[in-house]
Amino acid sequence: MRIDKWLSSVNVIKRRTIASDMVKSGVVYINGLKAKASKNVSIGDKITIEYLKGTKNYEVLQIPKTKTIPKSKKDEYFKEI
């Protein structure tokens, strides 16, 4: 699954367009490397997002099979480090 789609599917970022813009702006990293929107995410990847107020790190635990997941199940798909 593409990084921008994964970020919106697991409710890290509310909308895919915002996720795409963040990736294009260069504030999203996968395993320490600057991500491109077409980059695929796999289980075990470390994702870093540099917000204006600080940095957040996530570990991919699962890839969703549907477009969105319920917010109550988001802990099954990623872990904040």
N, CA, C and O atoms as a GROMACS GRO file, in nm:
protein
  324
    1MET      N    1   0.084  -0.117   0.000
    1MET     CA    2   0.000   0.000   0.000
    1MET      C    3   0.090   0.124   0.000
    1MET      O    4   0.192   0.128   0.069
    2ARG      N    5   0.050   0.224  -0.077
    2ARG     CA    6   0.127   0.349  -0.086
    2ARG      C    7   0.126   0.421   0.049
    2ARG      O    8   0.032   0.409   0.126
    3ILE      N    9   0.233   0.496   0.076
    3ILE     CA   10   0.248   0.565   0.203
    3ILE      C   11   0.135   0.666   0.227
    3ILE      O   12   0.083   0.673   0.338
    4ASP      N   13   0.098   0.743   0.126
    4ASP     CA   14  -0.008   0.842   0.147
    4ASP      C   15  -0.143   0.775   0.176
    4ASP      O   16  -0.221   0.824   0.258
    5LYS      N   17  -0.169   0.665   0.109
    5LYS     CA   18  -0.293   0.592   0.132
    5LYS      C   19  -0.293   0.526   0.271
    5LYS      O   20  -0.395   0.525   0.339
    6TRP      N   21  -0.178   0.472   0.312
    6TRP     CA   22  -0.168   0.408   0.443
    6TRP      C   23  -0.191   0.508   0.555
    6TRP      O   24  -0.263   0.480   0.650
    7LEU      N   25  -0.130   0.626   0.543
    7LEU     CA   26  -0.145   0.729   0.647
    7LEU      C   27  -0.290   0.768   0.667
    7LEU      O   28  -0.334   0.789   0.780
    8SER      N   29  -0.366   0.780   0.559
    8SER     CA   30  -0.507   0.817   0.573
    8SER      C   31  -0.594   0.697   0.612
    8SER      O   32  -0.692   0.715   0.685
    9SER      N   33  -0.561   0.578   0.566
    9SER     CA   34  -0.642   0.459   0.597
    9SER      C   35  -0.641   0.424   0.745
    9SER      O   36  -0.743   0.383   0.800
   10VAL      N   37  -0.525   0.440   0.810
   10VAL     CA   38  -0.514   0.402   0.951
   10VAL      C   39  -0.536   0.520   1.044
   10VAL      O   40  -0.510   0.511   1.164
   11ASN      N   41  -0.584   0.631   0.989
   11ASN     CA   42  -0.622   0.749   1.067
   11ASN      C   43  -0.506   0.820   1.135
   11ASN      O   44  -0.525   0.881   1.241
   12VAL      N   45  -0.387   0.814   1.078
   12VAL     CA   46  -0.276   0.895   1.127
   12VAL      C   47  -0.298   1.039   1.079
   12VAL      O   48  -0.279   1.134   1.154
   13ILE      N   49  -0.339   1.052   0.953
   13ILE     CA   50  -0.372   1.181   0.893
   13ILE      C   51  -0.515   1.171   0.841
   13ILE      O   52  -0.553   1.068   0.784
   14LYS      N   53  -0.593   1.277   0.860
   14LYS     CA   54  -0.737   1.269   0.831
   14LYS      C   55  -0.772   1.246   0.685
   14LYS      O   56  -0.862   1.168   0.655
   15ARG      N   57  -0.702   1.312   0.593
   15ARG     CA   58  -0.738   1.301   0.451
   15ARG      C   59  -0.618   1.263   0.367
   15ARG      O   60  -0.504   1.300   0.398
   16ARG      N   61  -0.643   1.188   0.260
   16ARG     CA   62  -0.535   1.143   0.174
   16ARG      C   63  -0.467   1.260   0.103
   16ARG      O   64  -0.346   1.256   0.081
   17THR      N   65  -0.543   1.362   0.068
   17THR     CA   66  -0.481   1.477   0.000
   17THR      C   67  -0.381   1.547   0.091
   17THR      O   68  -0.277   1.593   0.046
   18ILE      N   69  -0.414   1.554   0.219
   18ILE     CA   70  -0.320   1.613   0.316
   18ILE      C   71  -0.197   1.524   0.329
   18ILE      O   72  -0.085   1.574   0.336
   19ALA      N   73  -0.219   1.393   0.333
   19ALA     CA   74  -0.107   1.299   0.342
   19ALA      C   75  -0.017   1.312   0.219
   19ALA      O   76   0.105   1.312   0.232
   20SER      N   77  -0.076   1.324   0.101
   20SER     CA   78   0.003   1.340  -0.022
   20SER      C   79   0.084   1.469  -0.019
   20SER      O   80   0.201   1.471  -0.057
   21ASP      N   81   0.021   1.577   0.027
   21ASP     CA   82   0.092   1.705   0.037
   21ASP      C   83   0.208   1.698   0.136
   21ASP      O   84   0.315   1.755   0.111
   22MET      N   85   0.189   1.627   0.247
   22MET     CA   86   0.296   1.614   0.345
   22MET      C   87   0.413   1.534   0.287
   22MET      O   88   0.529   1.568   0.310
   23VAL      N   89   0.382   1.429   0.213
   23VAL     CA   90   0.488   1.349   0.151
   23VAL      C   91   0.563   1.433   0.048
   23VAL      O   92   0.686   1.429   0.043
   24LYS      N   93   0.490   1.509  -0.034
   24LYS     CA   94   0.554   1.594  -0.135
   24LYS      C   95   0.638   1.704  -0.071
   24LYS      O   96   0.739   1.746  -0.128
   25SER      N   97   0.598   1.750   0.047
   25SER     CA   98   0.672   1.855   0.118
   25SER      C   99   0.800   1.802   0.181
   25SER      O  100   0.886   1.881   0.221
   26GLY      N  101   0.814   1.670   0.190
   26GLY     CA  102   0.936   1.612   0.243
   26GLY      C  103   0.940   1.600   0.394
   26GLY      O  104   1.049   1.599   0.452
   27VAL      N  105   0.824   1.591   0.460
   27VAL     CA  106   0.823   1.578   0.606
   27VAL      C  107   0.794   1.436   0.652
   27VAL      O  108   0.785   1.410   0.772
   28VAL      N  109   0.777   1.343   0.556
   28VAL     CA  110   0.749   1.204   0.589
   28VAL      C  111   0.870   1.118   0.550
   28VAL      O  112   0.920   1.128   0.439
   29TYR      N  113   0.915   1.035   0.645
   29TYR     CA  114   1.030   0.948   0.623
   29TYR      C  115   0.992   0.804   0.650
   29TYR      O  116   0.916   0.775   0.743
   30ILE      N  117   1.044   0.713   0.569
   30ILE     CA  118   1.027   0.570   0.593
   30ILE      C  119   1.165   0.511   0.616
   30ILE      O  120   1.253   0.520   0.530
   31ASN      N  121   1.185   0.453   0.733
   31ASN     CA  122   1.314   0.394   0.772
   31ASN      C  123   1.429   0.493   0.755
   31ASN      O  124   1.539   0.455   0.713
   32GLY      N  125   1.404   0.619   0.787
   32GLY     CA  126   1.508   0.721   0.783
   32GLY      C  127   1.529   0.786   0.647
   32GLY      O  128   1.608   0.880   0.636
   33LEU      N  129   1.461   0.738   0.544
   33LEU     CA  130   1.475   0.794   0.410
   33LEU      C  131   1.351   0.874   0.374
   33LEU      O  132   1.240   0.834   0.407
   34LYS      N  133   1.371   0.988   0.307
   34LYS     CA  134   1.258   1.072   0.267
   34LYS      C  135   1.168   0.992   0.174
   34LYS      O  136   1.214   0.933   0.077
   35ALA      N  137   1.038   0.991   0.206
   35ALA     CA  138   0.943   0.910   0.130
   35ALA      C  139   0.890   0.983   0.008
   35ALA      O  140   0.878   1.105   0.008
   36LYS      N  141   0.860   0.905  -0.095
   36LYS     CA  142   0.788   0.955  -0.212
   36LYS      C  143   0.646   0.898  -0.201
   36LYS      O  144   0.626   0.795  -0.138
   37ALA      N  145   0.548   0.966  -0.263
   37ALA     CA  146   0.408   0.924  -0.252
   37ALA      C  147   0.386   0.783  -0.304
   37ALA      O  148   0.295   0.714  -0.258
   38SER      N  149   0.466   0.739  -0.398
   38SER     CA  150   0.448   0.607  -0.457
   38SER      C  151   0.517   0.496  -0.377
   38SER      O  152   0.502   0.378  -0.410
   39LYS      N  153   0.590   0.532  -0.273
   39LYS     CA  154   0.662   0.433  -0.192
   39LYS      C  155   0.565   0.343  -0.119
   39LYS      O  156   0.471   0.391  -0.055
   40ASN      N  157   0.587   0.213  -0.128
   40ASN     CA  158   0.501   0.117  -0.060
   40ASN      C  159   0.546   0.096   0.083
   40ASN      O  160   0.665   0.097   0.113
   41VAL      N  161   0.448   0.077   0.170
   41VAL     CA  162   0.473   0.052   0.312
   41VAL      C  163   0.463  -0.098   0.335
   41VAL      O  164   0.376  -0.164   0.279
   42SER      N  165   0.551  -0.151   0.417
   42SER     CA  166   0.543  -0.292   0.453
   42SER      C  167   0.550  -0.307   0.604
   42SER      O  168   0.591  -0.214   0.675
   43ILE      N  169   0.511  -0.421   0.652
   43ILE     CA  170   0.508  -0.446   0.797
   43ILE      C  171   0.650  -0.434   0.853
   43ILE      O  172   0.745  -0.488   0.796
   44GLY      N  173   0.661  -0.364   0.965
   44GLY     CA  174   0.790  -0.344   1.030
   44GLY      C  175   0.858  -0.214   0.995
   44GLY      O  176   0.957  -0.178   1.057
   45ASP      N  177   0.806  -0.141   0.896
   45ASP     CA  178   0.865  -0.012   0.858
   45ASP      C  179   0.848   0.090   0.970
   45ASP      O  180   0.748   0.088   1.042
   46LYS      N  181   0.946   0.177   0.984
   46LYS     CA  182   0.940   0.287   1.080
   46LYS      C  183   0.909   0.414   1.001
   46LYS      O  184   0.984   0.451   0.910
   47ILE      N  185   0.800   0.480   1.037
   47ILE     CA  186   0.758   0.602   0.969
   47ILE      C  187   0.776   0.720   1.062
   47ILE      O  188   0.731   0.716   1.177
   48THR      N  189   0.839   0.825   1.015
   48THR     CA  190   0.861   0.947   1.091
   48THR      C  191   0.792   1.062   1.020
   48THR      O  192   0.808   1.079   0.899
   49ILE      N  193   0.715   1.140   1.096
   49ILE     CA  194   0.651   1.259   1.041
   49ILE      C  195   0.700   1.378   1.122
   49ILE      O  196   0.687   1.381   1.244
   50GLU      N  197   0.755   1.477   1.052
   50GLU     CA  198   0.805   1.597   1.117
   50GLU      C  199   0.699   1.707   1.111
   50GLU      O  200   0.683   1.774   1.009
   51TYR      N  201   0.626   1.723   1.221
   51TYR     CA  202   0.528   1.831   1.232
   51TYR      C  203   0.599   1.958   1.277
   51TYR      O  204   0.715   1.953   1.318
   52LEU      N  205   0.531   2.071   1.270
   52LEU     CA  206   0.591   2.197   1.315
   52LEU      C  207   0.620   2.195   1.464
   52LEU      O  208   0.718   2.256   1.509
   53LYS      N  209   0.536   2.126   1.540
   53LYS     CA  210   0.552   2.124   1.686
   53LYS      C  211   0.632   2.005   1.737
   53LYS      O  212   0.643   1.985   1.858
   54GLY      N  213   0.688   1.926   1.648
   54GLY     CA  214   0.766   1.812   1.692
   54GLY      C  215   0.758   1.696   1.594
   54GLY      O  216   0.692   1.705   1.490
   55THR      N  217   0.825   1.589   1.628
   55THR     CA  218   0.832   1.472   1.542
   55THR      C  219   0.756   1.355   1.604
   55THR      O  220   0.761   1.335   1.725
   56LYS      N  221   0.686   1.280   1.520
   56LYS     CA  222   0.617   1.160   1.567
   56LYS      C  223   0.670   1.040   1.489
   56LYS      O  224   0.692   1.047   1.368
   57ASN      N  225   0.690   0.930   1.561
   57ASN     CA  226   0.741   0.808   1.501
   57ASN      C  227   0.638   0.697   1.516
   57ASN      O  228   0.574   0.683   1.620
   58TYR      N  229   0.623   0.619   1.410
   58TYR     CA  230   0.528   0.509   1.409
   58TYR      C  231   0.595   0.385   1.354
   58TYR      O  232   0.687   0.392   1.274
   59GLU      N  233   0.547   0.268   1.400
   59GLU     CA  234   0.590   0.141   1.344
   59GLU      C  235   0.469   0.073   1.283
   59GLU      O  236   0.364   0.064   1.346
   60VAL      N  237   0.484   0.026   1.160
   60VAL     CA  238   0.374  -0.040   1.089
   60VAL      C  239   0.360  -0.182   1.142
   60VAL      O  240   0.454  -0.260   1.136
   61LEU      N  241   0.241  -0.215   1.194
   61LEU     CA  242   0.214  -0.349   1.245
   61LEU      C  243   0.134  -0.433   1.147
   61LEU      O  244   0.146  -0.555   1.144
   62GLN      N  245   0.051  -0.366   1.065
   62GLN     CA  246  -0.038  -0.435   0.975
   62GLN      C  247  -0.076  -0.343   0.860
   62GLN      O  248  -0.073  -0.221   0.875
   63ILE      N  249  -0.110  -0.400   0.746
   63ILE     CA  250  -0.156  -0.324   0.631
   63ILE      C  251  -0.306  -0.346   0.618
   63ILE      O  252  -0.350  -0.461   0.609
   64PRO      N  253  -0.386  -0.239   0.617
   64PRO     CA  254  -0.532  -0.258   0.608
   64PRO      C  255  -0.574  -0.311   0.471
   64PRO      O  256  -0.514  -0.278   0.369
   65LYS      N  257  -0.678  -0.392   0.470
   65LYS     CA  258  -0.730  -0.448   0.346
   65LYS      C  259  -0.841  -0.360   0.287
   65LYS      O  260  -0.875  -0.373   0.169
   66THR      N  261  -0.897  -0.271   0.369
   66THR     CA  262  -1.005  -0.184   0.324
   66THR      C  263  -0.956  -0.040   0.314
   66THR      O  264  -0.844  -0.008   0.354
   67LYS      N  265  -1.041   0.047   0.259
   67LYS     CA  266  -1.003   0.188   0.240
   67LYS      C  267  -0.980   0.259   0.372
   67LYS      O  268  -0.884   0.334   0.386
   68THR      N  269  -1.067   0.236   0.469
   68THR     CA  270  -1.050   0.294   0.603
   68THR      C  271  -1.078   0.188   0.708
   68THR      O  272  -1.143   0.087   0.682
   69ILE      N  273  -1.027   0.214   0.827
   69ILE     CA  274  -1.051   0.124   0.939
   69ILE      C  275  -1.121   0.204   1.049
   69ILE      O  276  -1.109   0.326   1.053
   70PRO      N  277  -1.193   0.136   1.138
   70PRO     CA  278  -1.252   0.207   1.252
   70PRO      C  279  -1.143   0.262   1.343
   70PRO      O  280  -1.040   0.198   1.363
   71LYS      N  281  -1.166   0.381   1.398
   71LYS     CA  282  -1.065   0.442   1.485
   71LYS      C  283  -1.037   0.356   1.608
   71LYS      O  284  -0.928   0.362   1.664
   72SER      N  285  -1.134   0.276   1.650
   72SER     CA  286  -1.116   0.190   1.767
   72SER      C  287  -1.014   0.079   1.740
   72SER      O  288  -0.960   0.023   1.835
   73LYS      N  289  -0.988   0.046   1.614
   73LYS     CA  290  -0.895  -0.062   1.580
   73LYS      C  291  -0.760  -0.013   1.530
   73LYS      O  292  -0.680  -0.092   1.481
   74LYS      N  293  -0.734   0.118   1.541
   74LYS     CA  294  -0.610   0.171   1.484
   74LYS      C  295  -0.486   0.118   1.554
   74LYS      O  296  -0.378   0.116   1.495
   75ASP      N  297  -0.499   0.075   1.681
   75ASP     CA  298  -0.383   0.020   1.753
   75ASP      C  299  -0.334  -0.111   1.695
   75ASP      O  300  -0.221  -0.153   1.722
   76GLU      N  301  -0.417  -0.177   1.616
   76GLU     CA  302  -0.378  -0.303   1.552
   76GLU      C  303  -0.289  -0.279   1.430
   76GLU      O  304  -0.220  -0.370   1.386
   77TYR      N  305  -0.292  -0.158   1.376
   77TYR     CA  306  -0.223  -0.130   1.250
   77TYR      C  307  -0.093  -0.053   1.266
   77TYR      O  308  -0.005  -0.063   1.180
   78PHE      N  309  -0.078   0.024   1.372
   78PHE     CA  310   0.048   0.094   1.396
   78PHE      C  311   0.068   0.115   1.545
   78PHE      O  312  -0.026   0.112   1.625
   79LYS      N  313   0.196   0.136   1.579
   79LYS     CA  314   0.233   0.163   1.718
   79LYS      C  315   0.314   0.291   1.718
   79LYS      O  316   0.410   0.306   1.642
   80GLU      N  317   0.275   0.384   1.806
   80GLU     CA  318   0.354   0.509   1.818
   80GLU      C  319   0.475   0.481   1.905
   80GLU      O  320   0.463   0.426   2.014
   81ILE      N  321   0.591   0.520   1.855
   81ILE     CA  322   0.715   0.493   1.927
   81ILE      C  323   0.758   0.616   2.003
   81ILE      O  324   0.861   0.615   2.070
   0.00000   0.00000   0.00000
